[in-house]
Amino acid sequence: MKRLLGKKAVITGGSEGIGLGIARAMAQNGADILLIARNQDKLDRVSHDLKGFEVDINTLSADLSNASTIDKLSKDILSKWNSIDVLVNNAGTAIFAPLSEVSEQDYDLQMNLNVKAPYLLTQKLLPALIKSKGSVINISSYLAHKMISRASSSVYSMTKGAMNSFTKALAYELGSKGIRVNAIAPGTVNTPLV
């Protein structure tokens, strides 16, 4: 039984790793998929692979670390679908370095991609989520709660802690509109980022 038949899912960071795993599971369960990632070649390969599930697969190439792209991206998404059942905020990055060695550029990249992009994209897609009484799934990390002595993760942990707070606040704010907001905090997963 395909539990997501007819549902529409937008997945950021969907060309590899956790995002691709989520896309594959959703497509296998009948959801139409819109994947967002930077690399169009990877998106094309993934799109071809997922076609075997006989669902509608769309892709959009965008660099979510650049906030100026999110307005256009959201308009492109909404021109394809005027309602969205699931938004998976998965795109992210981790740069592990001691506090004394973190550059402002590395700080900005992680904050922009891990916090600002999910916030702005959720905000822009909110009307389409309200229309379908959809679900927002934010990908957090166990490093928001548990520190590991050999992993200097001050910025990454901070961004994922922010994602957890965003998730809780949004769940309270949007629950009355019928939108569910949850976070998943995976441990170490064997992905290209790792």
Secondary structure per residue as TSV (DSSP state, phi and psi in degrees):
chain	resnum	aa	ss	phi	psi
A	1	M	-	360.0	129.0
A	2	K	-	-91.0	100.8
A	3	R	T	-70.4	-17.2
A	4	L	T	-112.5	18.9
A	5	L	T	-56.2	127.1
A	6	G	T	83.8	-4.4
A	7	K	-	-83.8	154.3
A	8	K	E	-117.9	124.5
A	9	A	E	-123.3	128.0
A	10	V	E	-101.9	127.1
A	11	I	E	-128.8	117.3
A	12	T	E	-85.9	152.0
A	13	G	T	62.2	38.8
A	14	G	T	-92.8	6.7
A	15	S	T	-90.6	-9.4
A	16	E	S	-163.5	174.8
A	17	G	H	59.4	-140.5
A	18	I	H	-61.0	-41.9
A	19	G	H	-59.7	-42.5
A	20	L	H	-65.8	-40.4
A	21	G	H	-60.7	-41.7
A	22	I	H	-64.6	-44.9
A	23	A	H	-59.6	-44.1
A	24	R	H	-63.0	-45.0
A	25	A	H	-64.0	-40.6
A	26	M	H	-69.2	-42.4
A	27	A	H	-63.2	-41.2
A	28	Q	H	-59.8	-29.5
A	29	N	T	-95.7	12.4
A	30	G	T	97.5	1.4
A	31	A	-	-77.4	141.5
A	32	D	E	-76.7	142.2
A	33	I	E	-122.9	139.2
A	34	L	E	-123.4	110.9
A	35	L	E	-97.4	137.6
A	36	I	E	-122.3	129.9
A	37	A	E	-160.3	169.9
A	38	R	S	-75.0	-40.5
A	39	N	-	-93.0	109.3
A	40	Q	H	-65.8	-34.3
A	41	D	H	-62.1	-43.8
A	42	K	H	-63.9	-42.2
A	43	L	H	-60.8	-40.3
A	44	D	H	-63.5	-43.1
A	45	R	H	-63.9	-45.3
A	46	V	H	-64.1	-42.8
A	47	S	H	-58.5	-43.7
A	48	H	H	-62.3	-43.4
A	49	D	H	-64.5	-38.5
A	50	L	H	-78.4	-15.5
A	51	K	G	-58.9	-25.3
A	52	G	G	-61.3	-18.0
A	53	F	G	-84.7	-2.2
A	54	E	-	57.6	46.9
A	55	V	S	-126.0	166.9
A	56	D	-	-78.1	121.5
A	57	I	E	-115.9	122.3
A	58	N	E	-120.4	153.7
A	59	T	E	-136.4	149.0
A	60	L	E	-138.1	129.8
A	61	S	E	-93.1	126.5
A	62	A	-	-159.2	146.7
A	63	D	-	-96.3	99.5
A	64	L	T	-70.8	-12.2
A	65	S	T	-73.7	-13.2
A	66	N	S	-103.0	102.9
A	67	A	T	-58.9	-25.8
A	68	S	H	-67.2	-17.5
A	69	T	H	-83.3	-15.9
A	70	I	H	-70.8	-34.8
A	71	D	H	-62.5	-49.7
A	72	K	H	-63.4	-42.8
A	73	L	H	-58.7	-46.7
A	74	S	H	-63.5	-37.9
A	75	K	H	-63.7	-40.5
A	76	D	H	-63.2	-41.1
A	77	I	H	-63.3	-47.9
A	78	L	H	-69.8	-20.9
A	79	S	H	-74.7	-24.2
A	80	K	H	-85.4	-45.8
A	81	W	-	-131.8	127.7
A	82	N	S	-93.8	-4.8
A	83	S	-	-136.3	144.6
A	84	I	-	-130.2	127.3
A	85	D	S	-86.1	-33.3
A	86	V	E	-141.7	130.0
A	87	L	E	-116.2	119.6
A	88	V	E	-106.8	109.6
A	89	N	E	-87.2	88.1
A	90	N	-	-108.9	-29.9
A	91	A	-	-54.9	135.8
A	92	G	-	-172.6	171.1
A	93	T	-	-145.4	158.8
A	94	A	-	-137.0	125.9
A	95	I	-	-122.3	108.1
A	96	F	-	-92.3	115.4
A	97	A	-	-153.8	149.0
A	98	P	-	-58.4	149.5
A	99	L	G	-49.2	-42.1
A	100	S	G	-66.4	-16.3
A	101	E	G	-109.9	-1.0
A	102	V	-	-75.3	121.0
A	103	S	-	-82.0	159.6
A	104	E	H	-62.4	-34.7
A	105	Q	H	-63.4	-44.8
A	106	D	H	-64.9	-39.3
A	107	Y	H	-60.7	-50.8
A	108	D	H	-61.6	-42.0
A	109	L	H	-58.9	-47.7
A	110	Q	H	-67.6	-42.2
A	111	M	H	-64.5	-43.0
A	112	N	I	-66.4	-45.8
A	113	L	I	-79.1	-39.7
A	114	N	I	-85.7	-23.4
A	115	V	I	-121.9	-56.5
A	116	K	I	-65.7	-44.9
A	117	A	H	-60.9	-48.3
A	118	P	H	-62.4	-37.8
A	119	Y	H	-61.5	-53.4
A	120	L	H	-66.9	-40.1
A	121	L	H	-66.3	-42.3
A	122	T	H	-61.8	-43.1
A	123	Q	H	-59.8	-47.2
A	124	K	H	-69.1	-31.9
A	125	L	H	-92.7	1.2
A	126	L	H	-54.4	-44.6
A	127	P	H	-57.9	-38.2
A	128	A	H	-71.6	-30.9
A	129	L	H	-73.8	-39.5
A	130	I	H	-63.6	-40.9
A	131	K	H	-57.9	-39.1
A	132	S	H	-98.8	1.5
A	133	K	T	50.5	55.9
A	134	G	-	-81.2	-164.6
A	135	S	E	-134.7	136.7
A	136	V	E	-110.0	127.7
A	137	I	E	-118.9	115.4
A	138	N	E	-100.8	132.3
A	139	I	E	-92.1	114.7
A	140	S	-	-101.4	-147.4
A	141	S	-	-161.4	151.1
A	142	Y	G	-63.7	-19.8
A	143	L	G	-72.6	-2.7
A	144	A	G	-75.6	-21.6
A	145	H	T	-115.7	-35.1
A	146	K	-	-119.0	122.1
A	147	M	-	-95.5	144.7
A	148	I	-	-117.5	129.2
A	149	S	T	-58.7	-33.6
A	150	R	T	-89.1	-2.2
A	151	A	-	-112.0	104.9
A	152	S	-	-80.2	96.7
A	153	S	-	-122.7	32.8
A	154	S	H	-55.2	-48.3
A	155	V	H	-73.4	-47.4
A	156	Y	H	-59.5	-46.9
A	157	S	H	-61.6	-39.8
A	158	M	H	-62.6	-42.2
A	159	T	H	-66.3	-37.6
A	160	K	H	-76.2	-30.4
A	161	G	H	-63.7	-40.2
A	162	A	H	-62.9	-39.5
A	163	M	H	-63.1	-38.9
A	164	N	H	-65.6	-42.8
A	165	S	H	-65.3	-41.6
A	166	F	H	-58.6	-44.1
A	167	T	H	-61.5	-48.0
A	168	K	H	-63.5	-45.6
A	169	A	H	-62.6	-42.3
A	170	L	H	-69.6	-34.6
A	171	A	H	-60.7	-43.0
A	172	Y	H	-67.0	-42.3
A	173	E	H	-69.6	-39.7
A	174	L	H	-101.6	-9.1
A	175	G	G	-56.5	-39.3
A	176	S	G	-68.8	-16.6
A	177	K	G	-93.0	4.1
A	178	G	T	85.8	11.1
A	179	I	-	-99.0	128.5
A	180	R	E	-92.2	138.2
A	181	V	E	-130.9	121.6
A	182	N	E	-137.4	159.5
A	183	A	E	-121.4	145.9
A	184	I	E	-115.2	131.5
A	185	A	-	-118.0	83.4
A	186	P	-	-69.9	156.1
A	187	G	-	-83.0	-158.3
A	188	T	-	-66.0	128.0
A	189	V	-	-122.5	137.0
A	190	N	-	-74.1	85.5
A	191	T	S	-120.7	169.0
A	192	P	T	-57.4	-31.5
A	193	L	T	-63.9	-37.8
A	194	V	-	-70.9	360.0
